[in-house]
């Protein structure tokens, strides 16, 4: 259940829609004419190549082109078992696409060469009879930036906070240029979901916001920027994953909305994506009873949702790609029959079958379905032709290899890196300011060496508490460095759920004696967080119990002198209504950590606006029950700070 009420503009839209469609089922409701599908931007030469290639392929080769398999770069090295298995799968199953996954920070990559992954991609391209489409989930630019030297961007919600369409277009442009330089042709982005549920554990800050019109505009701007620079784009997760409270990696979410709300809230960004020429739409493993009452089907396997709604009613003519078929949101429906999941997804209208749980079983099931007539040869050819045309549109039939010597010139230019930082700076949003703490004051020191780790001194004037999922990971390191540059003797304490109880007394003692406290809260949506960090929690969209209890206690004792940095989810005030000083960055990206430090010390104007509605407190929790008496007398009712000026400086100065 969503915590957030509908924004007024959505409510008015719904009321009008209800008046027009009262008593009609979604299937019978007349739709407005679909947005005109854009003219395909395929090169004539590429189109001819696709047609001739299709007619030359065997049935086995055609079926293989439908599959996108995972390439885990951190496990690959020339001659390694993982590399040999992937190469064998490309040969044996005639695989059409690769989904490249790399740890965000580049840990555990094989080889000393920073471009070893690109060399392996080149080698795999040579191994394949047909050029491979290489896709990446580059939702914050090409990662890991530390390895490739690429441009860092914050999460999508930061773009919603900045509210500048030119930024979204630049995001698409730079990501496309740098991706193509590294051999990646297809970004599984932008996220077109409208995040109307603050409990959403897997979308959250990956979405641009909760206003369907603004989300749609940002989605379209990104698509324009990326496509103009040779990158295939993907709008996801159709028909909308924004109002869910379950991660489809681990369960089957339900989108419990009627047709009127779906049409007014969830579908507009996809309409705008289609109008902007998006190359692909990714389907979601979510149940949507208003669109398909058969609860044995998720959107990925629903002909009503993919063929009838997406293709016929919305007029989408590009590639339809499944979300990963090995996710629990789909696998739960196909226990012991993984091959059938691929067949049902294809019959529903998907063209690309992404990361099946069992490639061999899925491949054989698809072959059998075509041979028995369950899937027609015409339907198979139509999907394969889309995939080949996409390859032809990129010119891969002429050149599928990357010029590795050119990479340093094409990625991470100073201008691009500065653009990523500028976007982050302009997204920072000051939500609450009690006027007594911010901006913090610098304390220059003669020290020339940055101290990245030091023992906590309980008498430190400034205390920085970093609440993260794992205190030995990367979250907080850049923020610590930036704060130390300004306050060299700051005491920094990293706290994760495993040590929150044991460090509690140390933290609270330091907080009691400090003049100013900064608590940086790192809560960002990820499958890893859902699976491990929040195990046993009711929902992973907020802090685990142990760190949540520590934050509540800090606020109970020192809210007036504490600034809370939301390095990810902006919804913290719903669980912690007594926060008095609150800055949202919407991301844990390194650029966001730099921006957070600049904001704390009043070095940048805070011009961001909240792209989502945040209630002060609406869902019972242990922390809220403890603080209920304080919520009315403390800062829960503090006015929002007018954006667009430096902290501590009157507007207009």
C-alpha positions in Angstrom: 0.0 0.0 0.0 1.4 3.4 -1.0 2.2 5.9 1.7 1.6 8.8 -0.7 -1.7 10.4 -1.6 -2.3 11.1 -5.2 -1.0 14.5 -6.3 -3.8 16.9 -7.2 -3.1 17.0 -10.9 -3.4 13.2 -11.0 -6.6 13.2 -8.9 -8.2 15.6 -11.3 -7.1 13.5 -14.3 -8.5 10.4 -12.6 -11.9 12.1 -11.8 -12.2 13.1 -15.4 -11.3 9.7 -16.6 -13.8 8.0 -14.3 -16.5 10.2 -15.5 -15.8 9.2 -19.1 -15.4 5.5 -18.5 -17.8 4.7 -15.6 -19.1 1.2 -15.9 -16.8 0.1 -18.7 -14.1 -2.6 -18.4 -10.6 -1.8 -19.5 -10.9 -4.1 -22.5 -14.0 -2.3 -23.6 -12.9 1.2 -22.8 -12.3 3.3 -25.9 -8.8 4.6 -25.9 -7.6 7.8 -27.4 -5.8 7.2 -30.6 -2.3 5.8 -29.9 0.6 8.1 -30.3 1.9 7.7 -33.8 4.8 5.3 -33.9 7.9 7.0 -35.1 9.4 6.1 -38.4 12.2 3.5 -37.8 15.6 5.1 -38.0 17.3 2.1 -39.6 20.0 2.7 -42.2 18.9 1.5 -45.6 22.1 -0.5 -45.9 21.5 -2.0 -42.5 17.9 -2.8 -43.4 18.9 -4.6 -46.5 21.6 -6.6 -44.6 18.9 -7.6 -42.0 16.5 -8.9 -44.6 19.2 -10.9 -46.5 20.7 -12.3 -43.3 17.3 -13.4 -42.0 16.7 -15.5 -45.1 20.1 -17.1 -44.8 19.6 -18.3 -41.2 18.6 -21.8 -40.1 15.8 -22.3 -37.6 18.4 -23.0 -34.8 20.2 -19.7 -35.6 17.0 -17.7 -35.7 15.9 -19.0 -32.3 19.4 -18.3 -30.9 19.1 -14.6 -32.0 16.2 -14.2 -29.5 18.4 -14.9 -26.4 20.3 -12.3 -24.4 22.7 -14.0 -22.0 24.6 -12.6 -19.0 28.3 -11.7 -19.3 29.6 -11.2 -15.8 32.8 -9.2 -16.5 34.2 -9.8 -13.0 34.4 -13.5 -13.6 35.9 -13.4 -17.1 39.5 -13.7 -18.2 40.8 -15.0 -21.4 40.9 -18.8 -21.1 39.0 -18.9 -17.8 36.2 -21.5 -17.4 33.6 -18.7 -17.4 34.9 -17.2 -20.6 35.0 -20.7 -22.3 31.5 -21.4 -21.2 30.2 -18.1 -22.6 32.1 -18.7 -25.8 30.6 -22.2 -26.1 27.1 -20.9 -25.5 27.5 -18.3 -28.2 28.5 -21.1 -30.6 26.1 -23.8 -29.5 23.0 -21.6 -29.1 23.8 -18.9 -31.7 23.2 -16.3 -29.0 22.1 -12.9 -30.3 22.9 -10.5 -27.4 25.0 -10.2 -24.3 23.9 -8.4 -21.1 27.2 -7.1 -19.6 27.2 -6.9 -15.8 30.1 -5.3 -13.9 30.3 -4.6 -10.2 29.6 -0.9 -9.7 33.0 -0.2 -8.2 34.9 -2.5 -10.5 36.1 -4.9 -7.8 37.4 -8.3 -8.6 37.8 -7.7 -12.3 40.4 -9.9 -13.9 43.6 -8.6 -15.5 45.7 -5.6 -14.9 44.5 -3.8 -18.1 41.7 -1.4 -17.4 40.2 -2.3 -20.8 40.5 -6.0 -20.4 36.7 -6.3 -20.5 36.6 -4.5 -23.8 39.3 -6.8 -25.2 37.2 -9.8 -24.2 34.1 -8.2 -25.9 36.1 -7.8 -29.1 37.2 -11.5 -28.9 33.6 -12.7 -28.3 32.5 -10.6 -31.3 35.1 -12.4 -33.4 33.9 -15.8 -32.1 30.2 -15.1 -33.1 29.0 -15.7 -36.7 26.7 -12.7 -36.5 27.5 -9.5 -34.6 26.5 -9.5 -31.0 24.3 -6.8 -29.5 25.9 -5.9 -26.2 23.6 -4.3 -23.6 24.3 -2.7 -20.2 22.3 -1.5 -17.3 24.0 1.9 -17.3 21.5 3.8 -15.1 24.1 6.2 -13.8 26.4 6.3 -16.8 29.0 3.7 -17.7 30.1 1.9 -14.6 32.5 1.3 -13.0 33.8 4.8 -13.7 36.8 4.3 -11.5 37.9 1.5 -13.9 37.0 2.9 -17.2 37.5 6.6 -16.5 33.9 7.4 -17.5 31.6 10.1 -16.5 29.6 9.7 -13.2 26.0 10.7 -12.9 23.6 10.6 -10.0 20.5 8.4 -9.9 17.5 9.4 -12.1 15.6 11.0 -9.3 18.3 13.6 -9.0 17.4 14.7 -12.6 13.8 15.0 -11.5 14.9 17.2 -8.7 17.0 19.4 -11.0 14.1 19.6 -13.4 16.2 20.5 -16.4 15.4 18.5 -19.6 18.8 19.6 -21.1 20.5 17.7 -18.3 18.6 14.5 -19.2 19.5 14.9 -22.8 23.2 15.4 -21.9 22.9 12.3 -19.7 21.8 10.3 -22.7 24.4 11.8 -25.1 27.4 11.3 -22.8 26.4 7.8 -21.8 25.9 6.8 -25.4 29.2 8.2 -26.5 31.1 6.5 -23.8 29.2 3.2 -24.0 29.8 2.9 -27.8 33.5 3.6 -27.2 33.6 0.6 -24.9 31.7 -1.7 -27.1 28.3 -1.5 -25.6 25.4 -0.7 -28.0 22.3 -0.9 -26.0 21.4 0.7 -22.7 18.6 -0.9 -20.7 17.4 2.5 -19.6 15.6 4.9 -19.0 13.4 3.9 -16.2 9.9 5.0 -17.2 8.3 4.0 -13.9 6.4 6.6 -11.9 7.5 6.0 -8.3 4.3 6.7 -6.4 5.0 4.3 -3.5 7.6 5.3 -1.0 7.8 1.6 0.1 9.1 0.5 -3.3 12.3 -1.4 -2.6 13.6 -1.7 -6.2 12.5 1.4 -8.1 12.7 4.4 -5.8 15.5 6.8 -6.9 16.0 4.8 -10.1 12.8 6.7 -11.3 12.8 10.3 -12.3 9.9 11.1 -9.9 6.2 10.7 -9.3 4.7 13.2 -11.7 3.8 11.2 -14.9 4.2 14.2 -17.2 7.5 15.3 -15.9 8.8 11.7 -15.8 7.7 11.3 -19.4 9.5 14.5 -20.5 12.8 13.4 -18.8 12.5 9.9 -20.3 12.0 11.4 -23.8 14.9 13.8 -23.4 17.2 11.0 -22.4 16.1 8.9 -25.3 16.7 11.8 -27.8 20.2 12.4 -26.4 21.2 8.7 -26.5 19.7 7.8 -29.9 21.3 10.8 -31.5 24.7 9.4 -30.5 24.2 5.8 -31.7 22.8 4.1 -28.6 19.8 1.9 -28.5 17.5 2.7 -25.6 14.9 0.9 -23.5 11.9 2.2 -21.6 11.2 0.0 -18.5 9.4 -1.6 -16.7 6.1 -1.9 -18.7 3.3 -1.4 -17.8 4.8 0.3 -14.6 6.7 -0.9 -11.5 6.4 2.3 -9.5 3.5 1.4 -7.2 4.8 -1.8 -5.9 6.2 -2.8 -2.5 7.9 -6.1 -3.5 11.1 -6.5 -5.5 10.4 -8.7 -8.5 13.9 -10.2 -8.1 12.6 -12.0 -5.0 8.8 -12.1 -5.3 5.8 -11.4 -7.4 4.7 -7.8 -7.0 1.0 -6.7 -7.5 0.1 -3.5 -9.2 -3.3 -3.1 -7.6 -4.6 -0.2 -9.7 -7.7 0.3 -11.9 -7.5 1.1 -15.6 -8.1 4.8 -15.0 -5.1 5.2 -12.7 -2.9 3.1 -14.9 -3.8 5.2 -17.9 -3.3 8.5 -16.0 -0.2 7.7 -14.0 1.7 4.6 -15.2 1.3 4.7 -19.0 2.1 8.4 -19.9 5.9 8.0 -19.7 5.8 5.0 -22.0 3.6 6.9 -24.5 6.2 9.7 -24.5 9.0 7.2 -24.8 7.4 5.7 -27.9 6.8 9.1 -29.4 10.5 9.9 -28.8 11.5 6.8 -30.8 12.6 4.5 -28.0 14.1 1.3 -29.5 12.9 -1.2 -26.9 10.4 -1.6 -24.1 11.2 -3.9 -21.2 8.4 -5.8 -19.6 8.0 -6.2 -15.8 7.4 -9.4 -13.8 4.4 -7.8 -12.1 0.7 -8.9 -11.8 -1.7 -6.3 -13.1 -5.3 -7.6 -12.5 -6.9 -4.5 -14.2 -5.1 -5.5 -17.4 -5.0 -9.2 -17.1 -7.2 -10.9 -14.5 -5.4 -14.2 -14.9 -3.1 -14.1 -11.8 -1.0 -17.0 -13.1 0.5 -14.5 -15.5 2.7 -11.6 -14.9 3.1 -8.8 -17.5 6.0 -10.5 -19.1 3.8 -13.5 -20.1 0.6 -11.6 -20.7 -0.6 -11.2 -24.3 -3.2 -8.8 -23.1 -0.5 -6.5 -21.7 2.2 -6.8 -24.3 0.4 -7.5 -27.6 -2.9 -5.9 -27.0 -1.9 -2.9 -24.9 1.7 -2.1 -25.8 1.7 -3.0 -29.4 -1.9 -2.5 -30.6 -3.2 0.3 -28.3 0.0 2.2 -27.7 1.3 1.5 -31.2 4.8 0.4 -30.2 6.7 -1.3 -33.1 10.1 -1.7 -31.7 11.8 -4.6 -29.8 10.0 -5.9 -26.7 12.5 -7.3 -24.2 11.8 -9.3 -21.1 13.3 -8.4 -17.7 15.6 -11.1 -16.6 13.9 -14.5 -16.9 15.9 -15.9 -13.9 14.2 -13.5 -11.5 11.9 -14.9 -8.8 9.1 -12.7 -10.0 8.8 -15.0 -13.0 10.4 -18.2 -11.8 7.8 -18.6 -9.1 5.3 -19.3 -11.9 7.5 -21.9 -13.6 9.1 -24.1 -10.9 10.7 -27.0 -12.7 9.8 -25.8 -16.2 12.2 -22.9 -17.0 11.9 -23.6 -20.7 8.2 -22.9 -20.7 8.8 -19.4 -19.3 10.7 -18.5 -22.5 7.9 -19.9 -24.7 5.1 -18.1 -22.9 7.1 -14.8 -22.8 7.6 -15.0 -26.5 4.0 -15.9 -27.3 2.9 -13.0 -25.2 4.7 -10.6 -27.6 8.4 -10.4 -26.4 11.1 -10.4 -29.0 14.2 -10.7 -26.8 14.4 -13.3 -24.0 16.8 -12.0 -21.4 19.0 -14.2 -19.1 16.9 -17.4 -18.9 17.3 -19.4 -15.8 18.2 -22.4 -17.9 19.5 -21.5 -21.4 19.6 -25.0 -22.7 16.0 -25.8 -21.6 14.7 -22.5 -22.9 16.4 -22.9 -26.3 15.1 -26.4 -26.8 11.6 -25.4 -25.7 11.6 -22.6 -28.2 12.8 -24.9 -31.0 10.1 -27.4 -30.1 7.4 -24.7 -30.1 8.3 -23.6 -33.6 8.6 -27.1 -34.9 5.2 -28.1 -33.6 3.5 -25.0 -34.8 2.8 -23.5 -31.4 4.8 -20.6 -32.6 4.5 -19.7 -36.3 7.6 -19.3 -38.4 6.2 -15.9 -39.4 6.1 -14.8 -35.8 9.6 -16.0 -35.2 10.9 -14.2 -38.4 9.2 -10.9 -37.3 11.1 -10.9 -34.0 14.4 -12.0 -35.5 14.1 -9.3 -38.1 13.7 -6.6 -35.4 16.8 -7.8 -33.7 18.8 -7.9 -37.0 17.6 -4.4 -38.0 18.7 -3.1 -34.6 22.2 -4.5 -35.3 22.1 -3.1 -38.8 21.0 0.3 -37.6 24.2 0.5 -35.6 26.4 -0.6 -38.5 27.5 -3.7 -36.7 27.5 -5.7 -39.9 30.3 -3.5 -41.1 32.3 -3.0 -37.9 31.7 -4.9 -34.7 35.0 -4.3 -33.0 36.1 -1.5 -30.7 39.3 0.5 -31.3 40.8 0.2 -27.9 43.5 2.8 -28.5 40.8 5.4 -29.0 39.0 4.9 -25.7 41.0 7.3 -23.6 40.1 10.1 -26.0 36.4 9.2 -26.1 35.5 8.7 -22.5 35.7 10.8 -19.4 36.5 14.2 -20.9 36.9 17.0 -18.4 33.9 18.7 -19.9 31.7 15.6 -19.5 32.9 15.0 -15.9 32.2 18.6 -15.1 28.7 18.2 -16.5 28.0 15.2 -14.3 29.1 17.1 -11.3 27.0 20.2 -12.3 23.9 18.1 -12.7 24.5 16.6 -9.2 25.0 20.0 -7.7 21.9 21.4 -9.2 19.8 18.5 -7.9 20.6 19.0 -4.2 17.4 19.8 -2.3 17.2 21.4 1.1 14.0 20.1 2.6 14.3 21.2 6.2 16.5 23.8 7.9 16.0 25.0 11.5 18.2 28.0 10.9 20.5 27.0 13.7 23.1 24.7 12.2 23.6 25.1 8.5 25.9 26.0 6.8 28.7 24.3 8.7 32.0 26.2 9.1 35.3 25.1 7.8 38.3 24.8 10.1 41.5 25.2 8.0 44.4 23.1 9.1 48.1 23.0 8.4 47.8 19.3 7.6 48.6 18.5 4.0 47.8 14.8 4.2 44.2 13.5 4.1 43.5 11.0 6.8 41.0 8.5 5.5 40.7 6.5 8.8 41.3 7.5 12.3 40.1 6.6 15.8 37.0 8.3 16.9 37.7 11.0 19.5 34.7 11.6 21.7 35.6 15.3 22.0 35.5 16.1 18.3 33.7 19.3 17.4 32.2 17.8 14.2 31.0 14.2 14.0 30.1 12.4 10.8 28.1 9.2 11.1 27.7 7.2 8.0 24.8 4.7 8.1 25.5 2.2 5.3 24.8 -1.4 4.2 28.4 -2.4 4.7 31.0 -0.3 6.4 33.9 -1.8 4.3 32.2 -0.9 1.0 32.6 2.3 -0.9 29.6 4.3 0.5 30.8 7.3 2.4 34.5 7.3 1.4 34.3 10.3 -0.9 32.0 12.1 1.5 34.5 11.6 4.3 37.3 12.8 2.1 35.4 16.0 1.2 34.4 16.7 4.7 37.9 16.2 6.0 39.2 18.7 3.4 37.0 21.3 5.2 37.2 20.0 8.8 40.4 18.0 9.1 39.7 16.9 12.7 36.2 15.6 12.0 35.4 12.3 13.7 34.0 9.8 11.2 32.1 6.6 12.3 30.9 4.0 9.8 27.9 2.0 11.0 26.2 -0.9 9.3 23.5 -3.2 10.6 26.1 -5.7 11.9 27.8 -3.3 14.2 25.1 -0.8 15.0 24.4 -2.2 18.5 28.0 -2.6 19.5 28.9 0.9 18.3 25.9 2.6 19.7 27.4 3.8 22.9 30.5 5.2 21.1 28.4 7.0 18.6 26.0 8.5 21.1 28.9 9.6 23.4 30.5 11.4 20.4 27.2 13.0 19.4 26.5 14.2 23.0 29.8 16.1 23.1 29.9 17.4 19.5 28.9 20.9 18.4 27.5 19.6 15.1 26.5 16.2 13.8 26.0 15.0 10.3 24.3 11.7 9.6 24.6 10.4 6.1 22.0 7.7 5.3 22.7 5.4 2.4 19.6 3.7 1.2 19.5 3.0 -2.5 17.4 0.4 -4.4 19.3 -2.8 -5.4 18.7 -6.5 -5.6 21.7 -7.1 -3.3 20.2 -4.9 -0.7 16.9 -6.7 -0.8 18.5 -10.1 -0.7 21.2 -9.6 2.0 21.2 -6.3 3.9 17.6 -6.2 4.7 17.1 -9.9 5.3 14.4 -10.2 7.9 13.2 -6.7 7.4 9.6 -6.0 6.4 10.8 -3.8 3.6 14.2 -2.8 2.3 13.2 0.6 1.1 14.3 2.1 4.4 16.9 1.5 7.1 17.2 -1.9 8.8 16.0 -2.0 12.4 19.4 -1.7 14.1 20.6 1.4 12.2 17.1 2.9 12.3 17.1 2.7 16.1 20.5 4.4 16.3 19.3 7.3 14.0 16.1 7.7 16.1 18.2 7.9 19.2 20.5 10.5 17.7 17.5 12.6 16.8 16.0 12.1 20.2 19.1 13.5 21.8 20.4 16.0 19.3 18.0 16.8 16.5 18.7 20.5 16.7 22.4 20.1 16.0 22.1 17.2 13.5 21.9 17.5 9.7 20.7 14.4 7.9 21.9 13.7 4.4 19.7 11.4 2.4 22.2 9.7 0.1 19.5 7.8 -1.7 15.9 7.6 -0.7 14.3 10.9 0.1 11.6 9.4 2.2 13.4 9.3 5.5 11.3 11.9 7.2 8.3 9.5 7.0 10.1 7.2 9.4 12.0 10.0 11.3 9.6 13.0 11.6 11.8 14.8 14.1 14.6 15.5 11.5 15.2 19.3 11.7 17.9 19.7 9.0 17.4 17.6 6.0 19.3 17.6 2.6 18.4 15.2 -0.2 20.9 14.1 -2.8 18.9 11.2 -4.2 22.0 9.1 -4.9 25.1 7.4 -3.4 27.1 8.3 -6.5 30.5 9.9 -5.9 29.3 13.1 -7.5 26.4 13.2 -5.1 28.8 12.8 -2.1 30.9 15.8 -3.4 27.7 17.8 -3.8 26.5 16.9 -0.3 29.7 18.3 1.2 29.4 21.4 -0.9 25.8 21.8 0.3 26.7 21.3 4.0 29.2 24.1 3.9 27.1 26.5 1.9 29.3 26.4 -1.3 26.5 25.8 -3.8 23.0 27.2 -4.2 20.4 24.6 -3.3 18.1 24.8 -6.3 16.6 21.3 -6.3 12.9 20.6 -5.8 11.5 17.4 -4.4 10.3 15.3 -7.3 8.1 13.1 -5.0 5.6 13.8 -2.3 6.9 13.0 1.2 4.6 12.7 4.2 5.8 13.7 7.6 4.8 10.3 9.0 2.1 7.9 7.9 3.2 4.3 8.5 3.5 3.0 12.1 7.0 1.9 13.0 8.9 1.3 16.2 10.8 4.5 15.8 7.7 6.5 15.1 5.9 5.1 18.1 8.8 6.2 20.3 8.9 9.7 18.7 5.2 10.2 18.4 5.1 12.6 21.3 7.9 14.6 19.9 6.7 14.8 16.4 4.2 17.5 17.2 6.4 19.7 19.3 9.7 19.4 17.4 10.5 19.9 13.8 8.0 17.8 12.0 6.1 21.0 11.1 9.2 23.0 10.1 8.5 24.9 6.9 10.2 23.9 3.7 13.3 25.9 2.9 12.9 28.0 -0.2 15.3 26.6 -2.8 17.7 28.4 -5.0 20.0 30.1 -2.5 23.0 29.3 -0.3 22.2 28.1 3.2 22.4 31.0 5.6 22.1 33.6 2.8 18.9 35.5 2.3 17.2 34.7 -1.1 18.4 37.0 -3.8 22.0 37.3 -2.4 
